[in-house]
């Protein structure tokens, strides 16, 4: 056996077991775009964020997260190969998300006071920092396991009213489960942020690499610390009802190039 053999074998295994998420070119979905052939890895940017680029079946693919607020129609990516920049276009189709009316007994969670707003702004900055990271050293596993045993839902993208007032759309998947249900890391990664947030309660963020990140909200307990590496399947915390909730559940968020996208596209089960 040559010394190169184990390395070649590893590469072969990586390319055959690699699975892509489901594509859906709608707001809150993903566009998987084939890039022109090149010897070096192309760099792709969408707005202010770098896009995950992967090698799949001898092709370069860009995995583009499409924000929920994206208008229907043509969108543009910036493609850089060997310092040559070109534009790539793709089309975003319409998707009508359902409307949900929620009743919250704590009025401050619907109309926060000035002090709350300061806290909310600081937390928004921490969320932005955790979700806008681009870590090149990590190679993401784009097929996620369900983080908890529970009933998954298609609540992603719901336009919501709280006590009759319009608020931002729902950017994750709610999975109903009793308080204390263990939450498992759905893929390898690094914990990049953790804390008690005004709306999201006890929250964890995991960076999976290449602009792919997940978030976990309303936890009753967190079992990992910022900077800690986690393995797929490892328990990271427990389901709870902290923050703005109507009952215990896990809010599971998935971000690609800072766009919150439908977690169902990455899960084996729907
Ligand atoms: Zn939620």
Boltz pocket constraint, residues with backbone or C-beta under 6 A from the ligand:
constraints:
  - pocket:
      binder: B
      contacts: [[A, 170], [A, 172], [A, 173], [A, 174], [A, 250], [A, 251], [A, 252]]
      max_distance: 6.0
